[in-house]
Amino acid sequence: MTAKSFPIPNFRAWRAVVLHRPSPAADGVLRQLERLGIEARQLWPELEPAPPGPDVVFFDADMGYDGQFPWPIGEPPVPLVALVGSEAPGRLEWVLGQGATAHLMKPVQSGGVYSALVVACHGFALRRALDREIGDLRGRLRRRPRVARALAGVMTAHGIDETEAMRRIRAAAMERRQTIEDYCDGLLAGRGARAAGREA
């Protein structure tokens, strides 16, 4: 995903949680969210796991702690915006470990929430896309030995070299609109040998 492919969301009708003790900083964020048409509420000390969940969470980076969120550390299901007062390295390291993709410095000024929302949502979408891509690549890597077995089978069955066998497997997979890995699974299960073996 690139910046050009990221459409800026319309935040109206979104739900937000400001996970922060009652304070002027929390009040400032709540007022800006309200002006953006976002339904927002302030909670402390923990985020309620009951549905419907929020679309975005603003949280206190200074007083936050592990276990505050109802999801595994570093795996937020929504964009996180840190409200940062202390720039102590340990605090910032904790914020990054939670998976925050944007921040606002405290005291919160009269603006900045919209920009933080856009940046947080873009970073969150990019992280999700990269996670999916990495998961797909890891899955393909795990299946590589099966592709090698299918490739060897086609080479042996038709007396062709590795390059030609791979070309035929790729062509047959494309014809069936399958990934090479899925096609090779079928090949090892006894399906599609004719398609892989024939001349393209």
Steps between C-alpha positions, in 0.01 A plus 500: 500500500629847411391842621324554168293183543380601849166683492451735794202361693185694573507485877136592553311231695827352624529400865803605703623430849730735687672272749620763743429622850263800514721796411522806273696287249218247474238777484684667212507179297133431572400849380692464174356155436150635554564775244605231251169317547661214691317344792759503778516402865765512766594186696756412764685286594416222252336471164171313521503186282121500451375567145454718313866588520648835401634584155798682651657532845686798645694392807714651775860418418624621837287287730425206271600148596511147359163326513305822461368395160282192439727364225853357482776757548593661171203356308231771511193437284450876455728803455663629820595862569731561797453810715860574593617722784826334597769439241687259723648222281335225708157657456545547127622142465185384678281709268664353191461150644125551526477558125418873500526653154457869595533728800395835642713696742346613827371752579270444203449817301184617322590296192695194398250221560396480134860472378576240767195299391604504134859401579391229746253347254754504218766337716251242624385413147859475381591272792201277428594476131861414585388240754282334235784506247748354749251232601447407135874485434559285808220267394650465155842435648360222720348340191818524292602135568167384352561713191844341466348151527240579235766650276715188530199284422422689179865487395516124554162422344566696180878489464542877508735732685415717799445818297252334265322323785459828687374672187233233453396509865475879490295493179264234637456692826419820310252314282320376812535838674689347789821585677794277413491366855131406480548342160796295622294378797246370250773350289637306796148384578473357147312786336622700202794287391377502142474880496850544639650241267356613170681733265396864541 
